[in-house]
C-alpha cells in the first residue's frame, strides 16, 4: 500500500522536473514515432494536457501504478490511471488507441 503514494510522488516529481527544464515556450516532450498520433480531442486541448498524454504514452509503466479514484473502474473497468489515457496497446507497447476519460 505504501507503493501507491510513492508512485504518485514520483510521477509528480517527473512532471515538475520536465516543467522546470523547459526554458523555451516550446514543449520538450515528443511523442515516440511508434505510437499513433494524438487524437483531435487532445490536440484541441491545452498544452499541459497534450504534454501529459505524450508523457503517459512514452512512460506507461509510471502511470500504471497510479490508481484512479474517479470511479471509472466501476463503469469502464479501468485498473489504473493509465486506462484513463490509453485504450489499447499494440506490439512493443505502441499505443494504437487513446482514451478521452482524462480530459472529460
CORDA-V459166 format. One line per field, one symbol per residue. psi: psi as a letter, one per 40 degrees, with the letter a starting at -180 (. if undefined). burial: # if it has 16 or more other ideal C-beta (glycine too) atoms within 10 Angstrom, else .. Layout:
BEGIN
psi: ???
burial: ???
END
This chain:
BEGIN
psi: deddddddddddddddddddeheieiieiihheeiiiiiddddeaiddddddddddddgdddddehiheeeedddefhdiddeedhdhiaiffhhehihedee.
burial: ......#...#...................#...#..#...#..#...##########.#.#####.#...#.....#.#######........#..##.###.
END
